[in-house]
Amino acid sequence: MAHIIDRRLNGKNKSAVNRDRFLRRFKGQIKEAVARAIKGRSITDVDSGEKVSIPVKDISEPAFRHGKGGVWEGVHPGNEEFVKGDRIPRPQGGGGGGSGSGKASNEGEGEDDFVFHLSHEEFMNVFFEDLALPNLIKTELMGIEEMKPVRAGYTNDGTPANISIVRSLRGALARRVALSAPTLAQLVEAEEELDEMLESGEENTLDIRHQRERVHALREKLYSIPFIDPFDLRYNNRVKQPKPTSQAVMFCLMDVSGSMDESKKDMAKRFFILLYLFLQRNYEKIELVFIRHHTSAVEVNEHDFFHSRESGGTVVSSALNLMKDIIAKRYAQGGWNIYAAQASDGDNWDSDSANCGKILEESLLPLCQYYAYIEITEGEPQNLWYEYQKLGARHRHFAMQRIRQAGDIYPVFRELFSKERQQGGSA
Amino acid sequence: MKPISTGSEWTFDLVGAYDRAIRTIAVDEYGLDIYPIQLEVITAEQMMDAYSSVGMPVNYHHWSFGKHFVATEKGYRRGQMGLAYEIVINSNPCIAYLMEENSMTMQALVIAHAAYGHNSFFKGNYLFRSWTDASAIIDYLVFAKGYISRCEERYGIDAVEELLDSCHALMNYGVDRYQRPQKLSLAEEQARQEEREHYLQMQVNDLWRTIPRRAQEDAVRAQVRFPAEPQENLLYFIEKSAPLLEPWQREVVRIVRKIAQYFYPQRQTQVMNEGWATFWHYTILNRLYEKGLVTDGFIMEFLQSHTNVVYQPPVTAKWYNGINPYALGFAMYQDIRRICEAPTDEDRQWFPDMAGKPWKDTLDFAMRNFKDESFISQFLSPKLIRDFHFFAIRDDDRQDRLEVTAIHDEEGYRAVRQTLAEQYNLGSREPNIQVWSVNVRGDRSMTLRHTMHQRRPLDNASAEEVLKHVARLWGFEVRLESVDDEGRLVQSWTVKPDRQDDWAA
């Protein structure tokens, strides 16, 4: 009779480790593939994960095998027309019709790429790997400290709500065992003596009565050991530890003026979507402020920021002023890490660019941990770029990059938020 | 008699009932000798897991298994590929997997095919009997997995992974072909492992001793070849003699080698093993039908699946991909039975020993004492050659055309049979590469020699890649020479290890 075992409830992810090993080993190629996959495409498309392909030759496991050439003899089924001595032209492509060497080359030719599916989670992991908000630690150290209770063993006193039942009873049990041990030993001994006396059947009733009394007294003594004693009680102990705060706010500033044509706006939006996803993913408690501007700036919600259409002239300083106001109103106290990302085509009302530089230099940059500016333009940099370049030279936490086409978005994003850059920058 | 079941749903009770019915036929009527059976019901995901770790229930972790898993998963999810319905493990008890999704008919098919067919083959065939130890393999894999994960903790995942990569590249050259290996035993492995580490290291140290000896002794020793004879088991040689390997690395090499050895018989008996299992599921399930234990629907579903399994597309078909081992093996066992039961004059002439003899004994003999190569050269009959329309082709790179050397006619039978048998000879299918010599006195470089067969060259790119792995294991320069039939050097490769102190550091 065969043994039948139901294994269905055993874990099914036995290969998870091997799969992770595989991903780990080909991280480099996967990263490339991810970057390729996202090029010129909106990241929101990949919400359900992504197909990734890496070249087969990179992942093949080598083994000694025969190459083409030499003499091969093989047998095949399904002969229809040949007779002995026929000479037939060699089939093209690896000699599949004629030889064992066809086997080796079949594998090579079949598929050029090894394609597989990354889950959304895995995709995002690869996508945002090694990226971080710069200088987040700075305000952590100097910011307001919040206290957080942390478990710290057990104490002898506390409030009833904190009684640790298991610990208390364990203590009580140990105490009972300890206290009763000598008495118990005496009791056992006394009972044995009593039994012996009774066995021997001597008439020595007085001795027997004494002995009985002794047994009785010992029993009483045992029973009087309390089941639980205030002494046994243990309380869960919690101590307060300072918790570093990392409140952070990200300002997203986007130019929606007339000079930003649809494709530029689209690129700016993609950049911010990337930023948005990145922040959502890595920092749970981060606030986002969306500011949109043409000649005047307004604070909008996420939906409007990404979706509504509006246009007009360009006064960049309006957005900077609004940002300044919002900081003063809502983020004035010290605990905030403030970040900003600004996207524009660099086209600005002439006399305003100098003004922008001034506002940034005097009011915003001292407050910000990091300020990133991206200019979306295909041609020569515009006036804002030159103005900002001066700032870049003086402030390390001011970064600027240009995006020329959709394919640049991801590399520029990585450049702006890569960990290496920040280590270099903060050193 | 009443059928065991009528619907297509399976239950544990039904699986048990079918198993009992099949056992009655297989063991009591046909006398199959089997290991005890353990049927395990698993889900499709678990089947993919099992699939990707070369079918073993436990195995060490390695990215290549992950790669197989990813590929399998992809194919399955897209519906491009059905999962194999059966995985069976050569262990004692013999473990066979039943996939939850299958119908009752398919479960019965798998039980007959794997749990009785393959099982009796594992227990009976001489290669499995003498080269693998069914009772110890699971324990050994548990040991291997534990050992390798301890190594990963101690030396880092990367170091172990690199080492395993190198070993895997040589896996086909990690088997003893002629010398019978020792039985694996968990207890013994663990007890002796430490001792072995120590002893091995001592031997290696002795081999590479650098303290100068007296001059005349040196002169004598300089003439001595090392290894004394060419060594075909590359991994064994590396395990015992590579100068720079740490004891744990030697142990890992040994693990890969032992596992390669375990799978070696399977590679040599594809046609025989699959054919045998297919023959028995076909015979057993038909017998169930004869006894009225299964319904018409059952047998139709089975026959449809069976027919797909044993289909052999002709060479002209677009999806022709070589000879289907199920088809050939099944046909051969059926044919042996036919020759025993109803021989023709031709059979009497070709197989005088078999014609008219009891078929069960003949079949049993054929299963026990052969491997694919000898099985075909012994039992392939003219009738089968005609049925399959076999023909032999010679592809000589010095000719601009292929030549048909034999077809299914009177003068061609023997040639076709010989060529087909040769096609299953692992010895000529894989390049013949051996450790030729080691420069013990000098730069410690190792020379491998590829003896060319029929002028077949090595694949250049892969040879270079594998050689890098060899160099990594050996720690010093490695040279590979291709030598033709007359001993002339045709081609050679030389690879130096990346950094000599790579692992020592």
Interface residues (C-beta under 8 A of the other chain):
Chain A: M1 A2 H3 I4 I5 D6 R7 R8 N10 K12 N13 K14 S15 V17 N18 R19 D20 R21 F22 L23 R24 R25 F26 I59 E61 P62 A63 F64 R65 H66 G67 K68 G69 G70 V71 W72 E73 G74 V75 H76 P77 G78 N79 E80 F82 V83 K84 G85 D86 R87 I88 P89 R90 G95 G97 G98 S99 G100 S101 K103 A104 N106 F114 V115 F116 H117
Chain B: F12 V15 G16 D19 R20 R23 P36 I37 Q38 L39 E40 V41 I42 T43 E45 Q46 M48 D49 A50 S52 S53 H61 H62 W63 S64 F65 G66 K67 F69 V70 A71 E73 K74 R77 P93 E100 I111 A115 I157 E161 D165 H168 A169 M171 N172 Y173 Q312 P313 P314 V315 T316 A317 Y320 N321 G322 I323 F388 H389 F390 F391 A392 I393 R394 D395 D396 D397 Q399 D400 R401 L402 E403 V404 T405 A406 I407 H408 D409 E411 G412 V416 T419 L420 E422 Q423 R429 E430 P431 I433 H450 M452 H453 Q454 R455 R456 P457 L458 D459 N460 S462 A463 E465 V466 H469
